[in-house]
Amino acid sequence: MKNIAIVEDEDAAAEALAAHIGQYSKRNGQEFRISRFRDAVSFLEGYKAMYAVVFMDIQMPHRDGMSAAVDLRAIDKTVSIIFITNLMQYAQKGYEVDAVAYLIKPVSYYDFALKFRKALDVYVMNTEQAVTVNTAGGLCRISTEKLMYVETVRHRLYYHLVDGVVEITGALYKVEEELRGFGFLRCNQCYLVNPKFIVSIKGQEVQVGNETLAISRPRRSAFLAELADWYAGKEGHRE
């Protein structure tokens, strides 16, 4: 059973979403536990990473859904966010917080079902490729599909994601043990990189996304060999 959150101040809109979820459940043989919140403040207070999908209304009293989603994404990198809005112009901003989709009120079941299915699929993919880290603000789930590289600076670890940076205290060698199973490679004593985001390698440097990181001379041969094995594994998987 997956947990679903509806953050919506309008009773009629919240009830319509709950009805759509119920209809989807019957048609697809899946069970969901629905929690409804009337505002973003109560939703985020004491938040725990337990939801598969969050339906977030953009226009709400006390705090708008867009700014709330920024804080939500900071502590939960795997939850799927679907924005609910009256106006298309607000919906476009949703992609800034990696929203899966948006729904325009009044929400039709057909549109809902398509986007809800996509959100569930994205959540499953993210959780299968997720690690949990202990930040100053509490536990944070991180999808390795969005993690470009991990950096260590003076006993601090920085998880560089496509949509932000998560900072914690820790040792890189312990992280390496956990992330090696996801294909991450060490290019020097300071970095673990996700080969998925490697753009190019030139001499003693590797470009990961838009960042250029150093490859240490002692690690270069092993790093290139491990990267070649990773590429070979990807090609073999496609076949």
BELJOLIN-V9970 format. One record per pair of residues at least 6 apart in sequence whose ideal C-beta (glycine too) atoms are under 8 Angstrom apart, sorted by the first residue. I is the first residue (numbers start at 1). J is the second residue. Records with the same first field share a line. If there is no record, write none. Layout:
# BELJOLIN-V9970
I = J / J
This chain:
# BELJOLIN-V9970
1 = 31 / 32 / 33
2 = 30 / 31 / 32 / 33 / 52 / 53 / 120 / 123
3 = 32 / 33 / 35 / 50 / 51 / 52
4 = 21 / 32 / 33 / 34 / 35 / 51 / 52 / 53 / 54 / 55
5 = 34 / 35 / 36 / 37 / 43 / 51 / 53 / 54 / 55
6 = 14 / 17 / 18 / 34 / 35 / 36 / 37 / 55
7 = 37 / 39 / 40 / 43 / 54 / 55 / 56 / 57 / 60 / 65 / 68
8 = 14 / 17 / 36 / 37 / 38 / 55 / 57 / 60 / 84
9 = 38 / 39 / 57 / 60 / 61
10 = 57
13 = 57 / 84 / 105 / 106 / 107
14 = 36
16 = 106 / 107
17 = 55 / 84 / 107 / 112
18 = 34 / 36
20 = 107 / 109 / 112 / 113 / 116
21 = 32 / 34 / 116
23 = 109
24 = 30 / 112 / 113 / 116 / 117
25 = 31 / 32
27 = 113
30 = 120
35 = 51
37 = 43
39 = 60 / 61 / 62 / 63
40 = 56 / 60 / 62 / 63 / 64 / 65 / 67 / 68
41 = 62 / 63 / 68
43 = 68
44 = 68 / 71 / 72
47 = 72 / 75 / 76
48 = 139
49 = 75 / 76 / 78 / 79 / 132 / 139 / 140 / 141
51 = 76 / 79
52 = 79 / 80 / 119 / 120 / 123
53 = 79 / 80 / 81 / 82 / 100 / 116 / 119 / 120 / 123
54 = 72 / 79 / 80 / 81 / 82
55 = 82 / 84 / 103
56 = 65 / 68 / 69 / 72 / 81 / 82 / 83 / 84
57 = 65 / 83 / 84 / 85
58 = 64 / 65 / 66 / 83 / 84 / 85 / 90 / 91 / 94
59 = 65 / 85 / 86 / 90
65 = 83 / 84
66 = 83 / 90 / 93 / 94 / 97
69 = 81 / 83 / 94 / 97 / 99
70 = 97
72 = 79 / 81 / 97
73 = 81 / 97 / 98 / 163 / 164
74 = 137 / 140 / 164 / 166
75 = 135 / 137 / 138 / 139 / 140
76 = 140 / 141
77 = 126 / 130 / 140 / 141 / 142 / 143 / 146 / 161 / 163 / 166
78 = 123 / 126 / 127 / 130 / 141 / 142 / 143
79 = 123 / 141
80 = 100 / 119 / 120 / 122 / 123 / 126
81 = 94 / 97 / 98 / 99 / 100 / 119
82 = 99 / 100 / 101 / 102 / 103 / 115 / 116 / 119
83 = 90 / 91 / 94 / 99 / 101 / 102 / 103
84 = 102 / 103 / 105 / 107
85 = 91 / 102 / 103 / 104 / 105
86 = 104 / 105
88 = 104
91 = 102 / 104
94 = 101 / 102
97 = 163
98 = 146 / 162 / 163
100 = 115 / 118 / 119 / 122
101 = 115 / 118 / 119
102 = 115
103 = 111 / 112 / 115
104 = 111
125 = 145
126 = 143 / 145 / 146
127 = 141 / 143
129 = 143 / 144 / 145 / 182
130 = 141 / 142 / 143 / 144
131 = 141 / 142 / 144 / 178 / 179 / 182
132 = 139 / 140 / 141 / 142
133 = 139 / 140 / 142 / 159 / 166 / 168 / 170
134 = 140 / 168
135 = 166 / 167 / 168
136 = 168
140 = 166
142 = 159 / 161 / 166
144 = 179 / 182 / 184 / 194
145 = 196
146 = 161 / 162 / 163
147 = 159 / 160 / 161 / 194
148 = 160 / 161 / 162 / 193 / 194 / 197 / 208 / 209 / 211
149 = 160 / 191 / 192 / 193 / 194 / 197 / 208 / 211 / 213
150 = 157 / 158 / 159 / 160 / 172 / 175 / 179 / 184 / 191 / 192
151 = 157 / 158 / 160 / 190 / 191
152 = 158 / 171 / 172 / 189 / 190 / 191
153 = 190
155 = 169 / 170 / 171
156 = 167 / 168 / 169 / 170
157 = 167 / 168 / 169 / 170 / 171 / 172 / 175
158 = 165 / 166 / 167
159 = 165 / 166 / 167 / 168
160 = 209 / 211
162 = 209
172 = 186 / 189 / 190 / 192
175 = 192
176 = 184 / 186 / 192
179 = 192
182 = 194
183 = 194 / 195 / 196 / 230
184 = 192 / 193 / 194 / 195
185 = 192 / 193 / 195 / 223 / 226 / 227 / 230
186 = 192 / 193 / 219 / 223
187 = 193 / 206 / 213 / 214 / 215 / 216 / 219 / 223
188 = 213 / 214 / 215 / 216 / 219
189 = 216
190 = 214
191 = 213 / 214
193 = 206 / 208 / 213
194 = 208
195 = 227 / 230 / 231
197 = 208 / 209
198 = 206 / 207 / 208 / 227
199 = 207 / 208 / 209
200 = 206 / 207
201 = 207 / 215 / 224 / 227
204 = 214 / 215 / 216 / 217 / 220
205 = 212 / 213 / 214 / 215
206 = 212 / 213 / 215 / 223
207 = 213
215 = 223
